């Protein structure tokens, strides 16, 4: 049986409803890398997961979902991974 989340008005929400609301907030974020973050809710705790290239985006994702109804705590498990440096090949003439 799924554990429900309690809203600020005292209503009970199923975890998938809370997670869906958080996903919608992430998808509507103007910073497109944040839109790729996944989330899962368990007993009011919202877990953010994924990979982003900077700590700024990691923080933006966390702030975007902090006020979602039914979320009592955000657990930010997003990993910041630096992109691999790219080598430029000389143009052959």
Z-matrix of the N, CA and C atoms (Angstrom, degrees):
N
C 1 1.429
C 2 1.528 1 108.99
N 3 1.308 2 117.19 1 132.04
C 4 1.455 3 122.52 2 -178.16
C 5 1.528 4 110.07 3 -74.00
N 6 1.329 5 116.18 4 140.50
C 7 1.455 6 120.97 5 175.76
C 8 1.519 7 108.31 6 -82.40
N 9 1.294 8 116.81 7 134.63
C 10 1.455 9 121.95 8 -176.69
C 11 1.529 10 110.66 9 -88.38
N 12 1.333 11 115.00 10 159.17
C 13 1.462 12 121.96 11 174.51
C 14 1.519 13 107.82 12 -105.47
N 15 1.314 14 116.33 13 145.37
C 16 1.451 15 122.11 14 179.72
C 17 1.520 16 109.13 15 -100.25
N 18 1.330 17 117.35 16 129.06
C 19 1.464 18 121.88 17 179.48
C 20 1.527 19 109.85 18 -82.71
N 21 1.330 20 116.00 19 172.64
C 22 1.460 21 121.00 20 178.55
C 23 1.533 22 111.99 21 -64.44
N 24 1.357 23 116.47 22 -23.55
C 25 1.462 24 120.67 23 177.78
C 26 1.527 25 112.72 24 -91.20
N 27 1.318 26 117.73 25 1.79
C 28 1.457 27 121.20 26 178.98
C 29 1.519 28 115.01 27 89.26
N 30 1.357 29 117.07 28 7.57
C 31 1.465 30 119.94 29 177.81
C 32 1.527 31 109.59 30 -82.17
N 33 1.327 32 115.32 31 152.24
C 34 1.459 33 120.54 32 176.44
C 35 1.534 34 109.58 33 -95.54
N 36 1.316 35 115.82 34 134.28
C 37 1.463 36 121.39 35 177.36
C 38 1.520 37 109.63 36 -123.73
N 39 1.317 38 115.40 37 141.13
C 40 1.456 39 119.39 38 175.31
C 41 1.529 40 109.19 39 -72.73
N 42 1.338 41 117.96 40 149.12
C 43 1.460 42 121.30 41 -177.13
C 44 1.528 43 113.95 42 -56.33
N 45 1.340 44 117.41 43 -37.35
C 46 1.464 45 118.59 44 -178.66
C 47 1.523 46 111.58 45 -68.19
N 48 1.341 47 117.48 46 -27.37
C 49 1.461 48 121.20 47 177.54
C 50 1.532 49 109.53 48 -70.82
N 51 1.318 50 116.94 49 -42.15
C 52 1.463 51 121.86 50 178.28
C 53 1.528 52 109.58 51 -64.71
N 54 1.329 53 116.91 52 -45.76
C 55 1.470 54 121.16 53 179.91
C 56 1.525 55 110.90 54 -62.26
N 57 1.322 56 117.68 55 -39.47
C 58 1.461 57 120.93 56 179.40
C 59 1.524 58 110.91 57 -64.93
N 60 1.320 59 117.11 58 -41.01
C 61 1.470 60 120.55 59 177.74
C 62 1.528 61 110.46 60 -63.59
N 63 1.325 62 117.03 61 -38.80
C 64 1.468 63 121.08 62 178.11
C 65 1.527 64 110.49 63 -67.04
N 66 1.328 65 117.41 64 -41.26
C 67 1.472 66 120.94 65 178.33
C 68 1.524 67 111.01 66 -61.35
N 69 1.321 68 116.97 67 -39.03
C 70 1.464 69 120.89 68 178.45
C 71 1.529 70 111.04 69 -64.71
N 72 1.341 71 116.56 70 -38.80
C 73 1.462 72 119.73 71 176.88
C 74 1.529 73 110.60 72 -64.34
N 75 1.326 74 116.60 73 -40.88
C 76 1.464 75 120.30 74 179.37
C 77 1.529 76 110.91 75 -66.52
N 78 1.331 77 116.78 76 -43.19
C 79 1.468 78 121.17 77 -178.48
C 80 1.529 79 112.58 78 -65.96
N 81 1.317 80 117.19 79 -25.31
C 82 1.467 81 119.84 80 -179.64
C 83 1.533 82 112.28 81 -92.70
N 84 1.316 83 117.26 82 2.68
C 85 1.463 84 120.74 83 179.92
C 86 1.524 85 110.27 84 -68.91
N 87 1.335 86 118.27 85 136.07
C 88 1.470 87 120.17 86 -178.84
C 89 1.528 88 113.79 87 -68.30
N 90 1.314 89 118.03 88 -16.99
C 91 1.462 90 121.81 89 177.20
C 92 1.532 91 108.27 90 -91.01
N 93 1.339 92 116.21 91 101.81
C 94 1.467 93 120.34 92 -170.12
C 95 1.522 94 114.96 93 -57.74
N 96 1.352 95 122.80 94 -31.86
C 97 1.470 96 118.18 95 178.73
C 98 1.523 97 112.97 96 -60.94
N 99 1.327 98 117.31 97 -30.97
C 100 1.463 99 122.07 98 -179.75
C 101 1.529 100 110.97 99 -64.18
N 102 1.311 101 116.97 100 -26.40
C 103 1.474 102 121.72 101 -177.49
C 104 1.519 103 112.93 102 -66.62
N 105 1.330 104 117.55 103 -16.70
C 106 1.476 105 121.02 104 -178.62
C 107 1.525 106 113.34 105 -88.04
N 108 1.304 107 118.18 106 -5.53
C 109 1.464 108 122.46 107 -177.32
C 110 1.525 109 109.69 108 -71.00
N 111 1.320 110 116.59 109 137.84
C 112 1.470 111 120.04 110 176.75
C 113 1.528 112 108.56 111 -101.11
N 114 1.319 113 115.61 112 158.63
C 115 1.456 114 119.24 113 179.37
C 116 1.518 115 110.71 114 -145.30
N 117 1.312 116 113.75 115 154.59
C 118 1.462 117 122.27 116 -179.36
C 119 1.526 118 107.00 117 -145.89
N 120 1.311 119 116.84 118 138.22
C 121 1.462 120 121.31 119 -178.64
C 122 1.525 121 110.29 120 -111.27
N 123 1.324 122 114.41 121 137.77
C 124 1.459 123 120.34 122 177.38
C 125 1.526 124 107.90 123 -144.70
N 126 1.323 125 116.79 124 112.83
C 127 1.466 126 123.94 125 178.86
C 128 1.533 127 112.74 126 52.11
N 129 1.332 128 116.55 127 43.73
C 130 1.451 129 121.31 128 177.54
C 131 1.515 130 114.89 129 86.96
N 132 1.329 131 117.41 130 -11.98
C 133 1.468 132 121.69 131 177.35
C 134 1.520 133 108.47 132 -90.86
N 135 1.314 134 116.35 133 124.92
C 136 1.461 135 121.62 134 179.12
C 137 1.519 136 108.27 135 -102.15
N 138 1.316 137 116.15 136 120.16
C 139 1.460 138 122.57 137 -179.98
C 140 1.517 139 109.35 138 -97.90
N 141 1.326 140 116.87 139 123.39
C 142 1.459 141 122.13 140 175.55
C 143 1.513 142 108.13 141 -100.75
N 144 1.337 143 116.12 142 132.88
C 145 1.464 144 120.73 143 -178.11
C 146 1.518 145 110.21 144 -138.37
N 147 1.307 146 114.74 145 151.66
C 148 1.451 147 120.88 146 177.62
C 149 1.510 148 110.85 147 143.72
N 150 1.315 149 115.85 148 -168.48
C 151 1.456 150 122.68 149 -179.80
C 152 1.526 151 108.93 150 -129.12
N 153 1.313 152 116.28 151 131.03
C 154 1.460 153 122.16 152 175.63
C 155 1.527 154 108.04 153 -130.02
N 156 1.325 155 115.97 154 162.09
C 157 1.466 156 119.11 155 -174.60
C 158 1.528 157 113.90 156 -94.40
N 159 1.350 158 118.62 157 -2.04
C 160 1.471 159 118.45 158 177.28
C 161 1.531 160 110.50 159 -154.09
N 162 1.322 161 114.49 160 155.94
C 163 1.459 162 120.89 161 -179.19
C 164 1.529 163 111.75 162 -68.66
N 165 1.307 164 117.49 163 -26.80
C 166 1.466 165 121.32 164 177.33
C 167 1.525 166 110.39 165 -59.93
N 168 1.328 167 117.45 166 -46.81
C 169 1.466 168 120.92 167 179.02
C 170 1.528 169 110.98 168 -66.60
N 171 1.314 170 116.99 169 -36.38
C 172 1.465 171 120.73 170 177.33
C 173 1.528 172 109.92 171 -59.89
N 174 1.321 173 116.64 172 -44.53
C 175 1.460 174 121.07 173 179.47
C 176 1.529 175 111.70 174 -68.13
N 177 1.335 176 116.45 175 -39.07
C 178 1.466 177 120.14 176 177.75
C 179 1.524 178 111.25 177 -60.35
N 180 1.320 179 117.09 178 -42.08
C 181 1.468 180 120.90 179 179.04
C 182 1.526 181 110.45 180 -61.25
N 183 1.308 182 116.28 181 -43.86
C 184 1.456 183 120.49 182 -179.26
C 185 1.527 184 111.25 183 -64.09
N 186 1.316 185 116.67 184 -43.96
C 187 1.460 186 120.40 185 -179.74
C 188 1.530 187 111.97 186 -68.15
N 189 1.329 188 116.83 187 -31.41
C 190 1.468 189 120.77 188 -178.02
C 191 1.528 190 112.28 189 -64.57
N 192 1.321 191 117.26 190 -31.84
C 193 1.464 192 120.41 191 -175.03
C 194 1.527 193 113.98 192 -105.13
N 195 1.317 194 117.20 193 -1.58
C 196 1.468 195 120.54 194 -175.20
C 197 1.526 196 113.17 195 -60.95
N 198 1.338 197 117.27 196 -30.91
C 199 1.467 198 119.28 197 -176.55
C 200 1.530 199 113.62 198 -101.80
N 201 1.323 200 117.16 199 15.42
C 202 1.468 201 120.39 200 177.30
C 203 1.527 202 108.67 201 -67.73
N 204 1.331 203 115.66 202 132.60
C 205 1.456 204 121.42 203 -179.41
C 206 1.530 205 110.16 204 -58.71
N 207 1.321 206 116.95 205 130.52
C 208 1.459 207 122.14 206 179.24
C 209 1.517 208 113.33 207 96.92
N 210 1.336 209 117.95 208 -9.49
C 211 1.465 210 121.17 209 178.94
C 212 1.520 211 109.02 210 -91.92
N 213 1.328 212 115.93 211 121.25
C 214 1.464 213 120.41 212 177.24
C 215 1.521 214 111.24 213 -102.34
N 216 1.333 215 116.24 214 -21.28
C 217 1.465 216 120.79 215 -179.48
C 218 1.522 217 108.96 216 -154.57
N 219 1.338 218 116.71 217 141.73
C 220 1.460 219 121.89 218 175.20
C 221 1.520 220 107.63 219 -109.24
N 222 1.325 221 115.52 220 123.70
C 223 1.462 222 121.92 221 175.93
C 224 1.522 223 106.34 222 -104.86
N 225 1.321 224 116.28 223 107.69
C 226 1.460 225 121.20 224 -174.45
C 227 1.528 226 109.98 225 -92.50
N 228 1.325 227 115.85 226 100.24
C 229 1.466 228 122.18 227 179.58
C 230 1.530 229 111.61 228 -102.74
N 231 1.323 230 117.10 229 17.52
C 232 1.463 231 121.26 230 179.60
C 233 1.524 232 108.61 231 -67.05
N 234 1.331 233 115.52 232 133.61
C 235 1.462 234 120.82 233 177.07
C 236 1.517 235 109.54 234 -97.25
N 237 1.328 236 114.98 235 134.97
C 238 1.461 237 120.04 236 175.64
C 239 1.528 238 107.16 237 -94.48
N 240 1.321 239 114.66 238 117.75
C 241 1.468 240 120.47 239 -179.96
C 242 1.516 241 108.63 240 -121.94
N 243 1.279 242 115.58 241 130.64
C 244 1.458 243 121.01 242 -179.46
C 245 1.510 244 109.58 243 -80.39
N 246 1.319 245 117.63 244 137.93
C 247 1.462 246 119.93 245 178.82
C 248 1.531 247 110.11 246 -66.16
N 249 1.310 248 114.82 247 147.82
C 250 1.455 249 120.66 248 177.27
C 251 1.523 250 109.49 249 -65.75
N 252 1.336 251 117.09 250 137.28
C 253 1.467 252 117.91 251 176.32
C 254 1.520 253 110.17 252 -64.53
N 255 1.294 254 115.54 253 141.27
C 256 1.459 255 120.19 254 -179.31
C 257 1.515 256 109.35 255 -100.10
N 258 1.298 257 114.96 256 139.95
C 259 1.464 258 119.33 257 176.71
C 260 1.506 259 108.72 258 -97.79
N 261 1.301 260 114.49 259 142.35
C 262 1.449 261 120.66 260 -179.93
C 263 1.519 262 107.85 261 -100.69
N 264 1.317 263 116.20 262 125.81
C 265 1.455 264 121.27 263 178.66
C 266 1.544 265 109.30 264 -86.08
N 267 1.313 266 116.19 265 135.97
C 268 1.484 267 117.85 266 176.96
C 269 1.525 268 111.05 267 -65.27
N 270 1.297 269 115.14 268 146.43
C 271 1.474 270 120.85 269 178.54
C 272 1.524 271 108.76 270 -76.82
N 273 1.306 272 115.38 271 127.92
C 274 1.461 273 120.88 272 178.59
C 275 1.515 274 108.74 273 -87.02
N 276 1.324 275 116.51 274 130.95
C 277 1.462 276 117.77 275 177.70
C 278 1.511 277 111.48 276 -111.63
